[in-house]
Amino acid sequence: MSRLVMKFGGTSVADLERIRRVARLVAAEVDAGREVAVVVSAMAGRTNELVAWTDGAGAAAAGVPSSDDEYDVVVASGEQVSAGLLAMTLRNMGYFARSWLAWQIPIVTDDAHGRARIQEVSPDKLLAAMAKGEIPIIAGFQGIDQDGRLSTLGRGAGDLSAVAVAAALRPAVCNIYTDVDGVYTTDPRIEERARRLERISYEEMLEMASLGAKVLQSRSVELAMAQRVPLRVLSSFVEPGEDQGQGTIVCDEEEIVEKRIVSGVAYSRDEAKISLFGLPDHPGVSSQIFSRLADANLNVDMIVQSRARHGDSANMEFTVGKRDAARAIEIVRAAQAEIGFEDMAVNEDVSKVSVIGVGMRSHAGVAKTMFGALAERGVNIQVISTSEIKISVLIDAAYTELAVRALHAAYGLDQI
C-alpha cells in the first residue's frame, strides 16, 4: 500500500463547499488503496484576521513582539478549525478521520516563536493510526517547543509541515494542492504564454520559491531536497475522476532527462535597497554592518560594494525585504559614528527579477541574453547577484512586468 501526504492551502479550504471538494479528493485516494495523511492550512484570509486581532488586543502597542508565544496560540487556531471541519466532513461521508494537532503527533520545534524551526517529528502515533485505517487530518503551520508551548513556523509554512510529515512517514509522496495546476515558467498573470513545467529540480524550485514564486514555500523545498521527499504540485479545483493532469513533479536533477538552460523567470516586489555612501575602505567594515543586521534577524539579499570616486572610501548597496527596511535603517543609522559612513539612502520602489535554470552550469551566454533583452527595452539594472543556477537583477519597480515578459521570450520559455 502506497503512502501519501496531501496538503491543502488556504484557498483550497476557503469555505465549506471547497472543504467538501477536498474531502472528495481525499476519499478518492483512500478508495484507491492508499494510506493517506492530510495537512491543512487555515481558511483563506483567516490568518490575516487573527494577526490583526493580536494587534487589536494591544500586543503591538504594548511592545509585545510577534514572536510572543501567546501570539502563536492565537494565529495557529485557524488551522485547527480547518482540520476539524475536514475531519467532520469525511466522517459524514463514512470515512474514519480525526484531527491531529502539533502536540498530539508531536512536531517538536525550537522556541523561536513565530518563525520556529522543526527539530523532530515522531511518526509512531500517526503510523499506528493509519495502520488501523484512520485518515489523520493535521493542522499545519504549527509545532510545540521543548517546554510544550505551541509554536508557529512562519507564514506560509503549511507546506513545510506537510513535507516534514512526509519525511517522517517515509516512504511517502507529498502532494501540494493549490489554486494552480503546477509550477509555471513565470507568473501567468503577467505572461499569458507561461507554460506549466512537467518536472523541475529541487534546486531550481528552491531558487524560484526564494526569489518570489508563490507556489511553494522555500523552507518546504529545502527540507524536501535534504530529505529527498518526492513532491508534486496539483490543483485542488477539480473533482475526483476529472483530468487534473500530472501537475509538476519536483525531483532530483538526475531525473530530468533534457535539462533546460533556463527553466523560469521569477520576480519579487518585496524589496528595499539601502545605500551607504562614504564608507571607510578597510577590512572589518562590512562585518560591522551585517553582524548588526544578523543579530536583529534581518535577512540581507543582494550586496554590491564599489570604490567611491573621491578619497579613500567606498559605497555599498544591499537589499532587505520592504517590511524590514525601517528596522534596518534604524540599526545602521544608530551605528553610523562607529562604522564611519557619511550618508545613507533607501529606495523601496524597486523589484528583483531573476532567471533560474540548472542548465546554466554548462552553458555560456545566459547573462549576455539577459542583459541584452533588458537593454533593448530600456530597463536599467541597479544591482546584480548570481549563483550557479540563477542571475538576479534589481530594477525600477515600474519595469517589473516588462522585464518578466522580455526575459520569458528571450529564453524561449513560451515554446516549452
SULKA-V642672 format. One line per field, one symbol per residue. burial: I if it has 9 or more other C-alpha atoms within 8 Angstrom, else O. Layout:
BEGIN
burial: ???
END
This chain:
BEGIN
burial: OOIIIIIIIIIIIIOOOIIIIIIIIIIIIIOOOIIIIIIIIIIIOIIOOIIOOIIOOOIIOOOOOOIIIOIIIIIIOIIIIIIIIIIIIIIOOOIIIIIIIIIOIIIIIIOIIIIIOIOOIIIOOIIOIIOOOIIIIIIIIIIIIIOOOIIIIIOOIIIIIIIIIIIIIOOIIIIIIIIOIIIIIIIIOIIOOIIIIIIIIIIIIIIIIIIIIOOIIIOIIIIIIOOOIIIIIIIIOIOOOOOIOOIIIIIIIOOIOOOOIIIIIIIIOOIIIIIIIIIIIOOOIOOIIOOIIIOOOIOIOIIIOOOIOOOOIIIIIIIIIIOIIOOIIOIIOOOIOOIIIIOIOIOOIIIIIIIIIIIIOOOOOIOOIIOOIIIOIOIOOOIIIOOOIIIIIIIIIOIIOOIIIIIIIIOOIIOO
END
